[in-house]
Structure formats: C-alpha cells, structure tokens
C-alpha cells in the first residue's frame, strides 16, 4: 500500500509528460483522487504497534541502503494533508489555461509522488532523495508558468533550498558512519548511533539549516514572499499548503530523534528565531497592500508558531503542530484561491482597488469569510484548537516565549480582518460592482475548504486521535 502512494502519481506523471494528452486535467485529477481513496483506506488500519503498511527491499545492500517505506499516525496525517489538498489544487487550476498543459499537470503529479515519498521514507538516504526530488518539479512549474521576474526569483528559491539540503546530507552521512557494525541508513539504526556532544551539535545544525529554509523561519525566509507571489497559483498552493510541511515533518521525524543530545544547547536558539519570525512576519503582513503578499507573510507567521510548538517538544506542542500543519494547509490553499479569483476578475491584487464585492458576490463573500475566520483561529473553526495547543506547548516550555508567540492571534486578526473588510465591504467601484459570483467549480473548491474549516473546528479529535499514539511513542523514544 505504501508503494502505491508513489507509483500512482509517478506513472501517471510520466504518461502526461511524454504523451501530451488532451485530457491531462481529467487524468491528473483521477490520479490524485485514487491517492486520496488509498489514504482514506489507510485510516482504517491499526498503528498502535508502530509502523504499518511497510515496504522494504534492499536497494544497495552492501551500503545498508534500503527502499524502505512505512507509516504511523504522524505519517498518515501528512499523507492525508498531501492527498486531500492535491485534488483541490488541481481542480482550482482548471480555471486557467496553461501552455503545454499536460506538462504542467505531469509536473504537479511528479511533485505529489515525491512529497508522499518524503513522508513515507524510513531510510535516511531515501528521505533525502525524495526531499530533493520534490524541488525539481516545483522549480519548473514556477520558472515556466510563473509571473514577472520568475527566473530570478525561482533561481533564488532553488539555490536556498538546495544549499540547505546539502547540510542535511552531510549530517546524514556522518550519522550513517557512526552506526555500529555494518553501516545503515535505516531510521531505527540512525537514531541509535552514538554521537559525541560536539558532533551532535553539528548534526542538528545541519538538519536545522535544511528544514529552516524549507519551512521557512526567520531569518531563512527571504526567498518565500517573492516566490509565493511570482509562482502560478497552483505552484503557490503546493509550496505553502504541502511543501513547507516537509520541513516541519523533518524536524519531528529526523532532526530531533537523530541528535536529541543537542536539544538543550541549540533548541532554545531555534525557539527564539521561530518566535521572532512570528512577530516580524505579522507586522509586515499588517502593512501589505498586495493581497497575495499579505497571505504569504501570514504563512511565515503561522509556520513560525508551528515550529515553536515542535521545538517545545512536549505533547501539547507536538499535537498542536501536527493538527495545525493540516489546518494551515487547508486555510492557506483556500486563501490563495480567493486571491486568484479576485485577480482574475479584477486584474489586480491591490487592496486599494477593491471594495464592495459582497454586494455582487454574496456566496464568494460568505465562503471567503469562513476561510478567513479559520486563518484567524476563531473558536469553532479549524485554526482554534491547533493554535490553542501550540500556545499551550510553548507556554509550558517558557512563559515569556508563550506570551510573545500569542501575539500571532492579535496580529492575525488585525491583518486578516483588515484585508477582508477592504475587499468585501465599503463602496464598490466600477470594476468591483461587476464582480461575478463563484461558478459551480469555484463553489465546489471553496465549499470543500470551508466545510473542512468547520468540521475540523468542531471535531479536532478526529486528527488528534489519529496521531496520539505515535506522538506518545516518539516523545518516549526521544527524551530531551
């Protein structure tokens, strides 16, 4: 079953890239729905004893490298995030016409397969390969179908993320060489490798540089706003909704377990950077006049809080971070689709040129409001239980850190409510008074996202129960 999550998108991607099918949209959507069905089936499996649905075959046996896949509750949550958002992202792209359309959808599926591989990999080298592979399709998606100045912006994104990944590779290789007996890249063997305090610091720092760039957190975030704004909407959704979770997942699964000895030395610094990023990005978001750039900076702030919850390394922080990874993905994909709809209808993202849309598009305004409230973490929306657990975890780690991190709720309400008011209310101008309400496809995309915002707000236990045993297990195995 684990192998299917990789094979389905890879095989269909190869078909689309090499045949240039005229039905590429429908084929890509069908492949993503097949992965979603497989994910829903895996929800019925038992993960109480550890990894399930495993697949393990020797790859380079003499070097201790296996093609090893498996899933527990944490992995399954990341698969749910990826394969739930993929059909939504693909369906949202149907409103645009792409040159060489089959290549676009083929690259999206290639990225989908690589993302699934990242979350399923139980071999360190395999994890690194999928981690790097996911970078290739998104680079071409942004460079080919992006906006103005896309080559410079995309190159900066590629260099940042690729350079950060090299430090992770060095850390992996060092830990691999410390594994006793016949060296192995297996996760279970890597976490048992004996490391000196000094070596452990360097290993953790190498992983941190890779994951901090990918998330990103302050001050490794400078590639993100320009890339999100320049990328086509589908690319922005993939980056913000799913790809950045590779970094947060990597901290939980790889960085902390492989170098726990360095937690007391380095994690306080990482926590400070995450909290600074929350306040820094929030303040910049308040001042934005470009709606897409505002959402991009809000993403940095929310991811900073997720990272802080992970670094706290307690149950509330970890459970909150996992829940919020899913919720953030849902909310940010919805917000970027809202921005795309506005830009296509008005030809602008400037808040100063908007207003009064609610009069001509009440369904759009209502769905936008629900998604916005989820992003603000209003009670009974999906953002609230995740942020509550995150702040609880950070508060338990350090009172002052928790107090500063809590500012994200206040700042988030300020910039999101301000943006919503400027877009939806006020006097309509000659352009906004003709703003068309959502059509059937657009209503389906926004309606599904809005429904998820409400369902996960009322029933967060659906996700918390899924990850509870796995979180307890990893906290018990990794004592800081």
C-alpha positions, 0 to 999 in steps of 0.5 A: 500500500505504501508503494502505491502512494508513489507509483500512482502519481509517478506513472501517471506523471510520466504518461502526461509528460511524454504523451501530451494528452488532451485530457491531462486535467481529467487524468491528473485529477483521477490520479490524485483522487485514487491517492486520496481513496488509498489514504482514506483506506489507510485510516482504517488500519491499526498503528498502535504497534508502530509502523504499518503498511511497510515496504522494504527491499534492499536497494544497495545492500552492501551500503545498508541502503534500503527502499524502505517505506512505512507509516504511523499516525504522524505519517498518515496525517501528512499523507492525508494533508498531501492527498486531500489538498492535491485534488483541490489544487488541481481542480482550482487550476482548471480555471486557467489555461496553461501552455503545454498543459499536460506538462504542467499537470505531469509536473504537479503529479511528479511533485505529489509522488515525491512529497508522499515519498518524503513522508513515507521514507524510513531510510535516511538516504531515501528521505533525502532523495525524495526531499530533493526530488520534490524541488525539481518539479516545483522549480519548473512549474514556477520558472515556466508558468510563473509571473514577472521576474520568475527566473530570478526569483525561482533561481533564488528559491532553488539555490536556498533550498538546495544549499540547505539540503546539502547540510542535511546530507552531510549530517546524514552521512556522518550519522550513517558512519557512526552506526555500529557494525555494518553501516545503515541508513535505516531510521531505527539504526540512525537514531541509535548511533552514538554521537559525541556532544560536539558532533551532535551539535553539528548534526542538528545544525545541519538538519536545522539549516535544511528544514529552516529554509524549507519551512521557512523561519526567520531569518531563512525566509527571504526567498518565500514572499517573492516566490509565493507571489511570482509562482502560478497559483497552483505552484503557490498552493503546493509550496505553502499548503504541502511543501513547507510541511516537509520541513516541519515533518523533518524536524519531528521525524529526523532532526530531533530523534537523530541528535536529541543530545543537542536539544538543550544547547541549540533548541532554545536558539531555534525557539527564539528565531521561530518566535521572532519570525512570528512577530516580524512576519505579522507586522509586515503582513499588517502593512501589505497592500498586495493581497497575495503578499499579505497571505504569504507573510501570514504563512511565515507567521503561522509556520513560525508558531508551528515550529515553536510548538515542535521545538517545545517538544512536549505533547501539547506542542507536538499535537498542536503542530501536527493538527495545525500543519493540516489546518494551515494547509487547508486555510492557506490553499483556500486563501490563495484561491480567493486571491486568484479569483479576485485577480482574475476578475479584477486584474489586480491584487491591490487592496486599494482597488477593491471594495464592495464585492459582497454586494455582487458576490454574496456566496464568494463573500460568505465562503471567503469569510469562513476561510478567513475566520479559520486563518484567524483561529476563531473558536469553532473553526479549524485554526482554534484548537491547533493554535490553542495547543501550540500556545499551550506547548510553548507556554509550558516550555517558557512563559515569556516565549508563550506570551510573545508567540500569542501575539500571532492571534492579535496580529492575525486578526488585525491583518486578516480582518483588515484585508477582508473588510477592504475587499468585501465591504465599503463602496464598490467601484466600477470594476468591483460592482461587476464582480461575478459570483463563484461558478459551480467549480469555484463553489465546489473548491471553496465549499470543500475548504470551508466545510473542512474549516468547520468540521475540523473546528468542531471535531479536532479529535478526529486528527488528534486521535489519529496521531496520539499514539505515535506522538506518545511513542516518539516523545518516549523514544526521544527524551530531551 
